[in-house]
Amino acid sequence: MHVTITDNQPLVFRAEAQKILQDAQTAASICPVRHVLDRIGDKWSLLCILHLGATDTLRFNELRKQIGDVSQRMLTVTLRSLEADGLVQRHVYAEVPPRVEYQLTPLGHSLLVAFSGLGTWANAHAQEVAQARQAFAAREKTER
């Protein structure tokens, strides 16, 4: 699959990248780009946001089952971090046994829009990435 790029698209993206990098030159402790990437850059956060975005509300074990290979501890840590950042809301019901449900906040839904573009790109280019990895591995073998 080939990507269509208009004549000025690389320049527009270059300007956007330069602006983001310029903003990121601020101290690491206050850089919003670094903070956001730190939170969403790991696979568990991304998968939690995508799965919660695909449904309205999920209980902990439902989410864990949908994600697959995440440990209970890692999912707990991830959900707490997403909750602390205002991306996920946790609802605890006073029942026996206790019931806890998770859903995206409006802020989390706004991030889902950005992830949607990333997911679309990944699905569209998965074969090209796999071919590039195979070619790279073959080159690595011959160079040794």
C-alpha positions in Angstrom: 0.0 0.0 0.0 1.3 3.5 -0.8 0.6 6.6 1.0 -0.6 9.7 -0.9 1.3 12.8 0.1 0.4 16.2 -1.3 3.2 18.6 -2.3 3.1 20.6 0.8 2.3 17.9 3.3 5.9 17.2 4.4 6.4 20.9 5.0 3.2 21.1 7.1 4.2 18.1 9.2 7.8 19.3 9.5 6.5 22.6 10.9 4.2 20.8 13.3 7.1 18.5 14.5 9.3 21.5 15.0 6.7 23.2 17.1 6.2 20.1 19.2 10.0 19.7 19.7 10.4 23.4 20.5 7.7 23.1 23.2 9.5 20.0 24.5 12.7 21.9 25.0 11.3 23.2 28.2 12.4 21.6 31.4 11.5 17.9 31.5 9.6 18.4 34.7 7.1 20.7 33.0 7.1 19.5 29.4 3.5 18.5 28.5 4.6 16.3 25.6 6.9 14.3 27.8 4.3 13.8 30.4 1.6 12.7 28.0 4.0 10.3 26.1 5.2 8.9 29.4 1.6 8.0 30.3 0.3 6.7 26.9 3.6 5.4 25.5 3.4 2.0 27.2 1.3 -0.7 25.6 -1.0 -1.3 28.6 -2.2 2.3 28.7 -2.8 2.3 25.0 -4.7 -1.0 25.1 -6.8 0.1 28.2 -7.8 3.3 26.5 -8.7 1.5 23.2 -10.7 -1.3 25.0 -12.5 1.2 27.2 -13.2 3.4 24.1 -14.7 0.4 22.3 -17.3 -0.1 25.1 -19.1 2.1 27.5 -18.0 0.5 30.8 -15.9 -2.5 31.7 -15.2 -4.3 35.0 -11.6 -5.1 35.9 -11.7 -8.8 34.9 -13.6 -8.0 31.7 -10.9 -5.5 30.7 -8.1 -7.9 31.7 -9.7 -10.7 29.6 -10.0 -8.4 26.6 -6.4 -7.2 26.8 -5.1 -10.8 27.2 -1.6 -11.1 28.5 -1.5 -8.3 31.2 -0.9 -9.3 34.8 -3.4 -8.3 37.5 -0.8 -6.1 39.1 0.2 -4.3 35.9 -3.4 -3.6 35.0 -4.1 -2.2 38.4 -1.0 0.1 38.2 -2.0 1.2 34.7 -5.6 1.9 35.6 -4.6 3.9 38.7 -2.2 6.0 36.6 -4.8 6.6 33.9 -7.3 7.6 36.7 -4.7 10.0 38.3 -4.3 11.7 34.9 -8.0 12.1 34.5 -8.3 9.7 31.5 -10.3 6.9 33.2 -13.0 7.1 35.8 -13.4 4.3 38.4 -16.8 3.5 39.9 -17.0 1.4 43.1 -20.3 0.0 44.0 -21.1 -0.9 47.6 -22.0 -4.5 46.9 -20.9 -7.9 48.1 -18.7 -8.9 46.4 -17.6 -5.4 45.5 -18.1 -4.3 41.9 -15.7 -1.9 40.3 -16.2 -0.5 36.8 -14.0 1.6 34.6 -14.9 4.0 31.8 -13.2 6.8 29.8 -13.6 10.3 30.9 -14.3 13.0 28.3 -10.5 13.7 28.4 -9.9 10.0 27.8 -12.3 10.1 24.8 -10.5 13.0 23.4 -7.2 11.0 23.5 -9.1 8.1 21.8 -9.4 10.3 18.7 -5.6 10.5 18.4 -5.3 6.8 19.0 -7.8 6.1 16.3 -5.5 7.7 13.7 -2.6 5.7 15.0 -4.6 2.4 15.0 -5.8 3.1 11.4 -2.2 3.7 10.3 -1.0 0.6 12.1 -3.6 -1.6 10.4 -3.0 -0.1 7.0 0.8 -0.5 7.2 1.2 -3.7 9.2 2.3 -5.7 6.2 4.8 -3.1 5.2 6.3 -3.0 8.7 6.5 -6.8 8.8 8.3 -6.8 5.5 10.7 -4.1 6.6 11.5 -6.1 9.8 12.2 -9.2 7.7 14.4 -7.3 5.4 16.3 -5.8 8.3 16.7 -9.2 10.0 18.1 -10.6 6.8 20.6 -7.7 6.4 21.6 -8.2 10.0 22.3 -11.9 9.4 24.5 -11.2 6.3 26.4 -8.4 8.0 27.6 -10.6 10.8 
